Amino acid sequence: MRKLLLALGLVLCLDTASYAAPCYGTRMPKKRDFFAGTETHYIFKRYLENGLGTLRSKQYLFLLSYGIYDWLSLDLKVGTGNIRQHPSGSDEVHYASNFAGGYGFRLKLYDQQDLKMVFGFQHISVHPESVDLGNVRNKAILDDWQVSFLVAHDFLGITPYLGTRWSRVDYIHRVGSTRKRRMSDLTKDIGLIFGFDIPVTKKTWLNLEGQFFDSEALAISTNCSF
């Protein structure tokens, strides 16, 4: 436990300088085993369709993965998150942090001679606080969907991986009784993923993962196996 707390402290120190997207990487729990961890996820910029502006979000999440089989894991997350939406030609609107949660799964396609291939699906939903603008109540929800394919190879005790993903972010905006769903720019829905699993102890590790092209985002997580 002391070593796990030390790793958590290291995450807080690195938090503002690490780049990632939450695909969990290629390390998966074996059948009936658990992984648990904490993750910080930033979306710095995501463009909305038809020039309707951009989105930003910061999320702090507790992670839990369960091995249904050695080759299939269920991934869950819960925590808090905010939304900052910048309409074209207007000031940015800040929706303060409230509930955020998500789910997904990973499927191990190949695992031989230190080479791994993993397919994944992940979804995050962020439900921040409402805000009053001009005496009108504004509510917002962010739905983040992604499908990923990752390839990893162990190297000197570290597991770097590279992959691609299809992703989409929906911005659900309610002004008074009017509700609209805005999708992210579909011309920017394919991204590149580059990350590392870095061991801290035999059962704990850091995951750093960067995302490019479809959005500007980052995440870092500390994980422990049980």
C-alpha positions in Angstrom: 0.0 0.0 0.0 2.9 2.4 0.8 4.3 1.9 -2.7 0.8 2.4 -4.3 0.5 5.7 -2.4 3.9 6.7 -3.6 2.8 6.0 -7.2 -0.3 8.1 -6.7 1.8 11.0 -5.5 3.9 10.6 -8.6 0.8 10.9 -10.8 -0.2 14.2 -9.1 3.3 15.5 -9.7 3.2 14.6 -13.4 -0.4 15.5 -13.9 0.0 18.8 -15.7 2.8 17.6 -18.1 1.6 14.2 -19.4 -0.2 13.5 -22.6 -2.8 10.7 -23.2 -6.2 9.5 -24.2 -8.2 6.9 -22.2 -7.9 3.7 -24.2 -6.5 1.8 -21.1 -3.6 0.4 -23.1 -3.0 -3.3 -23.8 -2.4 -4.7 -20.3 -5.5 -6.7 -19.4 -6.6 -8.7 -16.3 -6.7 -12.4 -16.5 -9.9 -14.3 -16.0 -11.6 -13.4 -12.7 -8.8 -10.9 -11.8 -9.3 -7.2 -11.2 -7.3 -4.0 -12.1 -8.1 -0.8 -10.3 -6.7 2.7 -10.7 -7.1 6.5 -11.0 -7.1 8.5 -14.1 -6.9 12.2 -15.1 -8.3 12.9 -18.6 -8.1 16.2 -20.4 -9.8 17.1 -23.7 -8.0 20.3 -24.7 -9.9 20.9 -28.0 -12.5 19.1 -29.9 -14.2 20.8 -32.9 -18.0 20.7 -33.3 -19.7 20.2 -36.6 -20.7 23.0 -39.0 -18.3 25.5 -37.3 -20.3 25.6 -34.1 -17.2 26.1 -31.9 -15.1 23.9 -29.7 -15.3 21.8 -26.5 -12.9 21.3 -23.6 -13.2 19.0 -20.6 -11.3 17.8 -17.6 -12.2 14.5 -15.8 -11.0 12.7 -12.7 -12.0 9.0 -12.7 -11.7 5.8 -10.7 -11.0 2.8 -13.0 -12.0 -0.8 -12.6 -11.4 -3.6 -15.1 -12.5 -7.2 -14.7 -11.3 -10.2 -16.6 -14.3 -12.1 -18.0 -11.8 -14.3 -19.9 -8.1 -14.0 -20.4 -8.8 -12.4 -23.7 -11.9 -10.2 -22.8 -12.1 -7.5 -20.1 -14.9 -5.3 -18.9 -13.8 -1.7 -18.2 -15.8 0.7 -15.9 -15.0 4.2 -14.7 -16.7 6.8 -12.4 -15.8 10.2 -11.1 -16.3 13.9 -11.9 -15.9 16.1 -15.0 -16.5 19.5 -16.4 -17.3 21.0 -19.8 -16.1 24.3 -21.3 -17.9 25.1 -24.6 -16.7 27.9 -26.8 -19.4 28.9 -29.4 -18.1 30.6 -32.5 -18.2 34.4 -32.0 -19.1 34.1 -28.3 -17.5 33.8 -24.9 -16.7 30.4 -23.5 -19.3 28.8 -21.2 -18.0 26.9 -18.2 -20.1 24.1 -16.7 -18.5 23.2 -13.3 -17.6 19.6 -12.4 -20.2 17.0 -11.5 -20.8 13.3 -12.2 -18.9 11.5 -14.9 -18.9 7.8 -15.7 -18.2 5.3 -18.5 -17.9 1.7 -19.6 -16.3 -0.4 -22.3 -14.5 -3.6 -23.1 -11.2 -4.8 -24.6 -10.6 -7.8 -26.7 -7.2 -9.4 -27.0 -6.6 -10.3 -30.6 -3.0 -11.6 -30.4 -0.5 -12.2 -27.6 2.7 -14.0 -28.6 6.5 -13.3 -28.1 6.0 -10.0 -26.3 3.7 -8.7 -29.2 0.1 -7.8 -28.3 -2.9 -6.6 -30.4 -6.0 -5.3 -28.6 -9.3 -4.0 -29.9 -11.3 -1.8 -27.6 -14.6 0.1 -27.2 -15.0 2.9 -24.6 -17.6 5.5 -23.7 -17.6 8.4 -21.2 -20.5 10.6 -20.3 -20.0 13.8 -18.4 -22.9 15.6 -16.6 -21.6 18.9 -15.1 -23.4 21.5 -13.1 -26.0 23.7 -14.9 -25.3 27.4 -15.4 -27.6 30.5 -15.7 -26.9 32.8 -18.7 -29.1 35.8 -19.0 -31.5 34.4 -16.4 -31.9 31.3 -18.6 -30.9 27.9 -17.3 -28.3 26.1 -19.5 -27.5 22.4 -19.1 -24.9 20.4 -20.9 -23.9 16.7 -21.4 -20.8 15.4 -23.1 -20.9 11.9 -24.6 -17.5 10.6 -25.8 -17.4 7.4 -27.9 -14.4 5.6 -29.3 -13.3 2.3 -31.0 -9.6 1.6 -30.9 -7.0 -0.9 -32.2 -3.6 -1.0 -30.5 -0.4 -2.9 -31.1 2.2 -3.2 -28.3 5.7 -4.7 -27.9 7.6 -5.1 -24.6 10.9 -3.3 -24.6 13.3 -3.1 -21.6 10.5 -3.6 -19.1 8.3 -0.9 -20.6 5.4 -1.6 -23.0 5.1 1.1 -25.7 2.1 0.8 -28.0 0.8 2.5 -31.1 -2.7 2.5 -32.6 -5.6 4.2 -34.2 -9.1 5.0 -33.2 -12.4 6.2 -34.5 -14.0 8.7 -32.1 -17.0 10.9 -31.8 -18.1 13.5 -29.2 -21.7 14.6 -28.8 -22.5 17.9 -27.1 -26.1 17.9 -25.7 -27.1 21.4 -24.9 -30.4 22.4 -23.2 -31.4 26.1 -23.1 -34.6 26.4 -21.0 -36.9 23.7 -22.6 -35.0 23.6 -25.9 -32.7 20.6 -26.3 -30.1 20.2 -29.1 -27.5 17.5 -29.8 -24.3 18.7 -31.6 -21.8 16.1 -33.0 -18.1 16.7 -33.3 -16.6 17.5 -36.7 -16.9 14.2 -38.6 -14.0 15.2 -40.9 -11.8 14.8 -37.8 -12.9 11.4 -36.4 -9.8 9.3 -37.0 -7.0 9.6 -34.5 -3.5 8.3 -33.7 -2.7 6.8 -30.3 0.8 6.5 -28.8 1.3 5.3 -25.2 3.3 3.4 -22.6 2.7 1.1 -19.7 5.5 1.8 -17.2 6.0 -0.6 -14.2 6.3 0.9 -10.7 6.2 -2.4 -8.8 5.3 -6.0 -9.7 1.6 -5.1 -9.4 1.4 -1.4 -10.0 2.2 0.6 -13.2 1.6 4.0 -14.8 -0.2 4.4 -18.1 0.7 7.4 -20.3 -1.2 7.7 -23.6 -1.3 10.5 -26.2 -4.0 11.2 -28.8 -3.6 13.2 -32.0 -5.5 14.4 -35.1 -9.1 13.8 -34.1 -8.8 15.9 -31.0 -6.2 17.3 -28.6 -6.4 15.2 -25.4 -4.3 13.7 -22.7 -4.6 11.3 -19.8 -2.4 9.6 -17.1 -3.4 6.7 -14.8 -2.0 4.8 -12.0 -3.1 1.1 -11.9 -2.9 -1.9 -9.6 -3.6 -5.6 -10.2 -5.5 -7.8 -7.7 
